[in-house]
Amino acid sequence: PPRSSLAELCGAAWAAIEPSALSREVPGPLGGLETLLTAESIQEVERGERYPTAIPLLPGTKTPYLEPLGMWRALLGDLAVGEDRAVMASRFFVGVLDALALLAQKTGVQRWQLVGPAFDFPLFREGLSTRLSGLGHHLHTGGLS
């Protein structure tokens, strides 16, 4: 199935957390990461430690981008100490949601239309919609028209 760059990023995290994933077909809209996520693990992470996010500008431009280095360092640290897989997946997932909300703040764009298979995953769509509406932004969740 077609995948977005968001699915690629999440798929790489899934492969790091679940190394046996490298030998399997990527099963879903978040590159497999969604197989480790539960609403409960996400809520727990929302109340506690999450992976850091940053939205710098591309050098010489005014174009913001998601800098995943902090998230990767934190994920690799959790792997080294044997953290629970669902916790790591949720920390990464919440970090991505936080980064997209930060991106919305930095760009000043008020209305968002997101496309791609990642946005079909209910926990992702709901989490991002909640963050954006809390910032006064609107996420259109229907199809393009």
Secondary structure as GFF3:
##gff-version 3
##sequence-region A 1 145
A	DSSP	alpha_helix	5	17	.	.	.	ID=ss1
A	DSSP	three_ten_helix	19	23	.	.	.	ID=ss2
A	DSSP	three_ten_helix	33	36	.	.	.	ID=ss3
A	DSSP	alpha_helix	39	47	.	.	.	ID=ss4
A	DSSP	alpha_helix	69	81	.	.	.	ID=ss5
A	DSSP	alpha_helix	85	107	.	.	.	ID=ss6
A	DSSP	beta_strand	111	113	.	.	.	ID=ss7
A	DSSP	three_ten_helix	117	120	.	.	.	ID=ss8
A	DSSP	alpha_helix	122	134	.	.	.	ID=ss9
A	DSSP	beta_strand	138	140	.	.	.	ID=ss10
###
